[in-house]
Amino acid sequence: MEKANRYSVEYEWANVVFYQEVEAMTIQEAKERVQHAKVNAAIRAVHVIENVES
């Protein structure tokens, strides 16, 4: 089984700050998932919420 983490990604998009929970293997992957959905998002912070087994 692969181990993943649940991250809280804080980003700014259209001058508004949002928070999104993302399941990913690394912090970089979590950032990329948010930026894929919101192309012009500015990532402000990423925090690990918990470890998840997938």
QUIGIQUI-V637003 format. One record per helix or strand of 3 or more residues. SS is the DSSP state (~ for helix, > for strand). FROM is the first residue (numbers start at 1). TO is the last residue. If there is no record, write none. Layout:
BEGIN
<<SS,FROM,TO> <SS,FROM,TO>>
END
This chain:
BEGIN
<<>,3,13> <>,16,24> <~,27,37> <>,42,53>>
END
